[in-house]
Amino acid sequence: MIELYPKTVSQPSPCPYFPERVCRMEFFYAAQLTEEEADEHLLGGWRCFGFQYFRPACDCLDCIPIRVPVARFVPSKSQRRVLRKNADVDVSVGPLRYSDRMLEIYNEHSRVRFDKGPESSEEFIEKFYTPSGPSAQSEFRIGGKLVGAGFLNLSAAGISSVYFIYADGLLDRSFGIFSMLAEIEFAKNAGFAFYYPGYWIKEHPRMSYKGVLNPKEVRDRATGLWREETAVDDQRYL
């Protein structure tokens, strides 16, 4: 690993999930991580976008790192319905590969889901196609047309979901849930031990859905240890 910028804690700023709260993040920049080094940082609760690694340093403890032990994962009854609903979707995982269609889906997803303006190809490539370590992308097609994609970081023992995008009109398919189920299945078949879907925020409407993955393990920030978390009813997320 090449450290580009040392570990630092940010100044307090408004929380992006709960604006009435104050957020602080610990972060650093690094490049050329090995799979073993990527594993070490995932175990430490770090997330990664490009060269930036970050984890919460807030007092509230609501951003919870979670992971799924994929060998023991079995889809729930509701999740099996999601899989049947998307039986016509072809899923593949391979190296990072830019396309104009990918950018089109990203900008559409940003506009519909987050009311954000479009980004240029240069901005998009800098954000998702300049990885600091082993990476991949998942692609989702219906009738041969690309309709969704996931950006993934790879480690010796796990797959970490960085970001997932999908085309407008797929919300009734529970496509966010489906993407996690598909990537878990890939992780299992590829021999990985864990799937890291990102931070789980129980009380946030856009971040609570990750809790439907069972069994799952959460990281205790105080001890740094991972423990199994109680199951969450998934009916209201589908």
C-alpha positions as CSV (number, residue, x, y, z in Angstrom):
1,M,0.0,0.0,0.0
2,I,1.1,3.5,-0.8
3,E,-0.2,6.1,1.6
4,L,-1.0,9.3,-0.2
5,Y,-2.4,11.2,2.7
6,P,-2.3,10.2,6.4
7,K,-5.2,9.3,8.7
8,T,-7.1,12.5,9.7
9,V,-10.4,13.3,11.4
10,S,-12.5,15.8,9.6
11,Q,-13.9,19.0,11.1
12,P,-17.6,18.7,12.2
13,S,-20.2,19.2,9.5
14,P,-23.9,18.6,8.9
15,C,-24.7,14.9,8.7
16,P,-25.8,13.8,5.2
17,Y,-28.4,11.4,6.7
18,F,-29.7,13.4,9.6
19,P,-29.1,17.2,8.9
20,E,-29.9,18.1,12.5
21,R,-26.8,16.1,13.7
22,V,-23.1,16.7,13.4
23,C,-20.9,14.4,11.4
24,R,-17.2,13.7,11.6
25,M,-15.2,11.2,9.5
26,E,-11.8,9.6,9.9
27,F,-10.2,9.3,6.5
28,F,-7.0,8.8,4.5
29,Y,-5.9,8.4,0.9
30,A,-4.0,5.3,-0.4
31,A,-3.2,3.4,-3.6
32,Q,-2.0,0.0,-4.7
33,L,-3.6,-2.0,-1.8
34,T,-3.2,-5.7,-2.0
35,E,-6.1,-8.0,-1.4
36,E,-4.8,-8.7,2.1
37,E,-4.5,-5.0,2.9
38,A,-8.0,-4.5,1.6
39,D,-9.2,-7.2,3.9
40,E,-7.6,-5.5,6.9
41,H,-9.4,-2.3,6.2
42,L,-12.8,-3.9,5.7
43,L,-12.3,-5.6,9.0
44,G,-11.6,-2.2,10.5
45,G,-14.9,-0.8,9.3
46,W,-13.4,1.3,6.5
47,R,-15.3,2.1,3.2
48,C,-13.5,3.2,0.0
49,F,-14.3,5.5,-2.9
50,G,-11.4,5.6,-5.3
51,F,-8.3,6.5,-3.3
52,Q,-10.3,7.8,-0.3
53,Y,-10.8,5.5,2.7
54,F,-13.2,6.7,5.4
55,R,-15.2,5.6,8.5
56,P,-17.5,7.4,10.9
57,A,-16.0,9.2,13.9
58,C,-19.3,10.6,15.1
59,D,-20.7,10.2,18.6
60,C,-24.1,8.7,17.5
61,L,-22.8,5.3,16.3
62,D,-25.7,5.0,13.9
63,C,-23.6,4.1,10.7
64,I,-23.0,0.4,11.4
65,P,-20.6,-1.6,9.2
66,I,-22.2,-4.9,8.3
67,R,-21.2,-8.0,6.4
68,V,-22.9,-11.2,5.3
69,P,-21.3,-14.7,5.8
70,V,-22.2,-15.9,2.4
71,A,-21.9,-19.6,3.0
72,R,-24.7,-19.4,5.6
73,F,-26.9,-17.0,3.7
74,V,-30.3,-18.3,2.6
75,P,-32.8,-15.9,0.9
76,S,-36.0,-15.3,2.9
77,K,-39.4,-16.0,1.5
78,S,-39.8,-12.3,0.5
79,Q,-36.3,-12.3,-1.1
80,R,-37.1,-15.4,-3.1
81,R,-40.1,-13.5,-4.5
82,V,-37.7,-10.7,-5.6
83,L,-35.5,-13.3,-7.3
84,R,-38.5,-14.7,-9.2
85,K,-39.6,-11.2,-10.1
86,N,-36.2,-10.6,-11.7
87,A,-35.7,-14.0,-13.3
88,D,-35.4,-12.3,-16.7
89,V,-32.3,-10.4,-15.6
90,D,-28.9,-11.6,-16.7
91,V,-26.1,-10.8,-14.2
92,S,-22.4,-10.9,-14.8
93,V,-19.4,-9.8,-12.9
94,G,-16.1,-8.8,-14.5
95,P,-13.4,-6.1,-14.6
96,L,-14.2,-2.4,-14.4
97,R,-15.3,-1.3,-17.9
98,Y,-16.7,2.2,-18.7
99,S,-19.5,2.7,-21.3
100,D,-21.6,5.7,-22.2
101,R,-24.7,3.6,-21.2
102,M,-23.2,3.3,-17.7
103,L,-22.9,7.0,-17.5
104,E,-26.5,7.4,-18.8
105,I,-27.8,5.1,-16.1
106,Y,-25.8,6.8,-13.4
107,N,-27.1,10.3,-14.3
108,E,-30.6,9.0,-14.5
109,H,-30.3,7.3,-11.2
110,S,-28.8,10.4,-9.6
111,R,-31.6,12.6,-11.0
112,V,-34.5,10.4,-10.0
113,R,-33.3,9.1,-6.7
114,F,-31.3,12.1,-5.3
115,D,-32.4,15.1,-7.5
116,K,-28.8,15.7,-8.6
117,G,-27.6,17.1,-11.9
118,P,-25.7,15.2,-14.5
119,E,-22.0,14.5,-14.3
120,S,-19.5,14.5,-17.2
121,S,-17.8,11.3,-18.3
122,E,-14.5,12.6,-16.8
123,E,-16.2,13.1,-13.4
124,F,-17.8,9.7,-13.5
125,I,-14.6,7.9,-14.5
126,E,-12.6,9.7,-11.8
127,K,-15.2,8.7,-9.2
128,F,-15.6,5.0,-10.1
129,Y,-12.8,3.9,-12.5
130,T,-9.7,5.0,-10.6
131,P,-9.6,2.2,-7.9
132,S,-7.0,2.0,-5.1
133,G,-7.0,-1.8,-5.1
134,P,-8.6,-4.9,-6.6
135,S,-12.0,-4.0,-8.1
136,A,-14.7,-5.3,-10.3
137,Q,-18.2,-4.4,-11.5
138,S,-21.5,-6.3,-11.7
139,E,-23.7,-5.7,-14.7
140,F,-27.5,-6.3,-15.0
141,R,-29.2,-6.8,-18.4
142,I,-32.8,-7.3,-19.5
143,G,-33.1,-8.5,-23.1
144,G,-29.5,-7.7,-23.6
145,K,-29.8,-4.1,-22.6
146,L,-27.8,-2.8,-19.6
147,V,-30.2,-1.6,-16.9
148,G,-28.0,-1.7,-13.7
149,A,-24.5,-1.9,-12.5
150,G,-22.6,-2.3,-9.2
151,F,-19.1,-1.1,-8.4
152,L,-17.2,-3.5,-6.2
153,N,-14.0,-3.6,-4.2
154,L,-12.3,-7.0,-3.7
155,S,-10.3,-8.4,-0.9
156,A,-8.7,-11.7,0.0
157,A,-11.9,-12.8,1.9
158,G,-14.7,-10.6,0.7
159,I,-16.5,-8.4,-1.8
160,S,-17.5,-4.8,-0.8
161,S,-20.3,-3.0,-2.6
162,V,-19.2,0.6,-3.3
163,Y,-22.2,1.8,-5.2
164,F,-25.1,0.5,-7.2
165,I,-27.1,2.2,-10.0
166,Y,-30.1,1.2,-12.0
167,A,-32.4,2.6,-14.7
168,D,-35.6,4.4,-13.9
169,G,-38.7,2.2,-14.0
170,L,-37.2,-0.7,-12.1
171,L,-38.3,0.4,-8.6
172,D,-41.2,-2.1,-8.5
173,R,-38.7,-4.9,-9.0
174,S,-37.0,-4.1,-5.6
175,F,-33.8,-3.8,-7.7
176,G,-31.6,-2.6,-4.8
177,I,-32.5,-5.8,-2.9
178,F,-32.0,-7.9,-6.0
179,S,-28.5,-6.5,-6.6
180,M,-27.4,-7.5,-3.2
181,L,-28.9,-11.0,-3.6
182,A,-27.1,-11.4,-6.9
183,E,-23.8,-10.2,-5.6
184,I,-24.0,-12.4,-2.6
185,E,-24.6,-15.4,-4.9
186,F,-21.6,-14.4,-6.9
187,A,-19.5,-14.1,-3.8
188,K,-20.6,-17.5,-2.6
189,N,-19.8,-19.1,-6.0
190,A,-16.5,-17.4,-6.3
191,G,-15.3,-18.7,-2.9
192,F,-15.4,-15.5,-0.9
193,A,-16.3,-15.6,2.8
194,F,-18.1,-12.3,3.2
195,Y,-20.2,-9.7,1.4
196,Y,-20.0,-6.1,2.7
197,P,-23.0,-4.1,1.6
198,G,-21.9,-0.8,3.3
199,Y,-23.2,1.0,6.3
200,W,-26.5,0.1,7.7
201,I,-28.5,2.9,9.3
202,K,-31.5,1.4,11.0
203,E,-33.6,4.6,11.3
204,H,-32.9,6.1,7.8
205,P,-35.4,5.3,5.0
206,R,-32.8,4.9,2.3
207,M,-30.2,3.0,4.4
208,S,-32.3,0.7,6.6
209,Y,-33.0,-1.9,3.9
210,K,-29.6,-3.4,4.3
211,G,-30.8,-4.9,7.6
212,V,-32.9,-7.5,5.7
213,L,-29.8,-9.6,4.9
214,N,-29.7,-12.5,7.4
215,P,-27.6,-13.8,8.8
216,K,-25.4,-10.7,9.1
217,E,-22.6,-9.5,11.3
218,V,-22.1,-6.0,12.6
219,R,-18.9,-4.3,13.8
220,D,-18.8,-2.9,17.3
221,R,-16.9,0.4,17.1
222,A,-15.8,0.3,20.7
223,T,-14.2,-3.1,20.6
224,G,-13.5,-3.5,16.9
225,L,-15.1,-7.0,17.0
226,W,-17.7,-8.4,14.7
227,R,-20.8,-10.1,16.1
228,E,-24.0,-11.6,14.7
229,E,-27.0,-9.2,14.7
230,T,-30.7,-10.1,15.3
231,A,-32.7,-10.7,12.2
232,V,-34.8,-7.9,10.7
233,D,-38.3,-8.4,9.2
234,D,-38.0,-7.6,5.5
235,Q,-41.7,-7.2,4.5
236,R,-41.7,-3.4,4.5
237,Y,-38.7,-3.1,2.2
238,L,-40.0,-5.2,-0.7
